[in-house]
Amino acid sequence: MNTYSKTTKMPRRAWTDNEVRALCVLYQLMLTAQRDGVKFVKAKPVREIAASMGRSKGSVEAKLMNISGCRKATGRDWVNGYKPLSGFAKSMPAIVAECVR
C-alpha cells in the first residue's frame, strides 16, 4: 500500500539500494568539489537525479542528508548544506561506506 506525501502528492515508496548508490555517486562528486575548493551548485544535479528517479527534489535532498548522517556517525566529513539526519535505514551505512570515500 502506498501512502502519499502531503506536500507533493507523490506516492511514497521505499528507496532501492541502487537508488541510494546513485545518490552516493552524486554525493561523492559534491564532496570532492567541496574538498578541492571548487564552487558548485547543488540544485541542478539534484533536480535532474530526482526527475530520473521519479522522486521529489525534497525526498532526494532528505536522502542526501541521510548520507551525511551516515558519514557523521562514522566520524567522517559531509557536504555543506546537507545537514546530517540520523533517521536512516539500517542498510544505508554499508551502502554509503562502499560508495563514498
C-alpha positions as CSV (number, residue, x, y, z in Angstrom):
1,M,0.0,0.0,0.0
2,N,1.4,3.4,-0.9
3,T,1.0,6.4,1.3
4,Y,1.0,9.9,-0.1
5,S,3.2,12.8,0.8
6,K,1.1,15.8,1.9
7,T,3.3,18.3,0.0
8,T,3.9,16.6,-3.4
9,K,1.0,14.1,-3.7
10,M,3.6,11.6,-5.0
11,P,3.2,8.1,-3.8
12,R,5.8,7.2,-1.2
13,R,7.9,4.1,-1.9
14,A,11.0,2.6,-0.3
15,W,14.4,3.5,-1.6
16,T,16.2,0.8,-3.5
17,D,19.8,0.1,-2.9
18,N,20.6,1.1,-6.5
19,E,18.9,4.5,-6.0
20,V,21.0,5.1,-2.8
21,R,24.1,4.1,-4.8
22,A,23.2,6.6,-7.5
23,L,22.8,9.3,-4.8
24,C,26.2,8.3,-3.3
25,V,27.8,8.9,-6.7
26,L,26.3,12.4,-6.8
27,Y,27.3,13.0,-3.1
28,Q,30.9,11.9,-3.8
29,L,31.1,14.4,-6.7
30,M,29.8,17.2,-4.4
31,L,32.1,16.2,-1.6
32,T,35.2,16.1,-3.9
33,A,34.4,19.5,-5.3
34,Q,34.0,20.9,-1.7
35,R,37.3,19.4,-0.6
36,D,39.0,20.8,-3.7
37,G,37.6,24.2,-3.1
38,V,35.7,24.1,-6.4
39,K,32.5,26.2,-6.4
40,F,29.5,24.1,-7.4
41,V,25.7,24.5,-7.5
42,K,23.8,21.5,-6.0
43,A,20.3,22.4,-7.2
44,K,20.6,21.4,-10.9
45,P,22.0,17.9,-10.4
46,V,19.6,17.2,-7.5
47,R,16.6,18.2,-9.7
48,E,18.0,16.0,-12.5
49,I,18.5,12.9,-10.4
50,A,15.1,13.4,-8.7
51,A,13.4,13.5,-12.1
52,S,15.3,10.5,-13.4
53,M,14.2,8.5,-10.3
54,G,10.6,9.8,-10.2
55,R,11.1,11.3,-6.8
56,S,10.6,14.8,-5.4
57,K,13.6,17.2,-5.0
58,G,12.8,17.2,-1.3
59,S,13.0,13.5,-0.9
60,V,16.3,13.4,-2.7
61,E,17.7,16.1,-0.5
62,A,16.5,14.3,2.6
63,K,18.3,11.1,1.4
64,L,21.4,13.2,0.8
65,M,21.1,14.4,4.4
66,N,20.8,10.7,5.5
67,I,24.1,10.1,3.7
68,S,25.6,13.0,5.7
69,G,24.2,11.3,8.8
70,C,25.9,8.0,8.0
71,R,29.2,9.8,7.4
72,K,28.8,11.8,10.7
73,A,28.1,8.5,12.6
74,T,31.4,7.2,11.4
75,G,33.4,10.4,12.1
76,R,33.7,11.5,8.5
77,D,33.1,14.9,6.9
78,W,30.0,15.7,4.9
79,V,28.7,18.0,2.2
80,N,28.0,21.5,3.5
81,G,24.3,22.3,3.1
82,Y,23.2,18.7,3.7
83,K,22.9,18.7,7.5
84,P,23.2,15.2,8.9
85,L,19.9,13.4,9.6
86,S,20.1,10.3,11.9
87,G,16.9,8.5,10.8
88,F,18.4,6.4,8.1
89,A,17.7,2.8,7.1
90,K,19.9,0.1,8.8
91,S,21.2,-1.0,5.3
92,M,22.3,2.5,4.4
93,P,25.7,2.9,6.2
94,A,27.1,-0.2,4.4
95,I,26.0,1.2,1.0
96,V,27.4,4.6,1.9
97,A,30.7,3.1,3.0
98,E,31.1,1.2,-0.2
99,C,30.3,4.2,-2.4
100,V,31.6,7.4,-0.7
101,R,35.3,7.7,0.3
